[in-house]
Structures are given as structure tokens and as C-alpha cells.
């Protein structure tokens, strides 16, 4: 059975691959609808990877993962409460959670570059801070 470190390193490698494909924020207005859908998928993958890591850490620490319709939001709150992530990271990840929800329920034709630009622009720095914060757990 893989260790927590192995599982988290796998998630980090997967997220790193996402960032290798994610275009710079300033070219988003030039992209086609199909390309914007790809960017949206990558943002969604980034956030899902973050959630996977948080779930792994919480399970390893003996906590139960929140259940119910609001479990995604509760996961962020719980991770902050248990000092896995800071309030700043939780709040910034909340923007990605909101996008994840939108993306899961929207049509590709409802994706707009100007709505994704701030997320793409902030994602790399947020990810680097997130990795520092979770590094003490594996």
C-alpha cells in the first residue's frame, strides 16, 4: 500500500503536469471556445488535485471527510480549522471551488476568458503557497 507521501507526491506530479499545459492568462482572450473549455478543464483538474491532497491528509490524521451537498466547501473550512491550510489559502481556493461548481454545471459556450483570467493568473502562486503549507504533513 502506498504511503501518504507517495500519494501526495503523485497528486503533486499530476498538478505539475496541469501547470505545464495551462496557458498564460493574457492569451485567454485569443482562445477559441474549444481552447477555453480546455483551460477550464485544467483549472478544474488543479482544484480536484488540491481536494485530493486535503482529503488524504485529513484521512491520515484520523478525521472523517465531510459529507453532504456542501462537502467541498466544508472540506476547505475543515482543512483550515485543522491548520492544514491558512485562512488566506482557504479563501483563495474558495474562488477555484466556485469555478469548479460553475464548470460542473455550465455549458462550454458559457465559459469566458475574462472570468477565467484571474484564476489562471493567481493559480501558480497559490499552488506554490499551498505546497509549502501542506509539506509538513508528508
Buried (B, 14 or more C-beta within 10 A) or exposed (E): EEEBEEBBEBBBEBBEEBEEEBBEBEEBEEBEEEBBBBBBBBBBBBBBBBBBBBBBBBEBEEBEBBEEEEEBBBBBEBBBEEEBBBEEBBEBBBBBBBBBEBBEEEEEEEBEBEBBBEBBBBBBEBBEBBBEBBEEBB
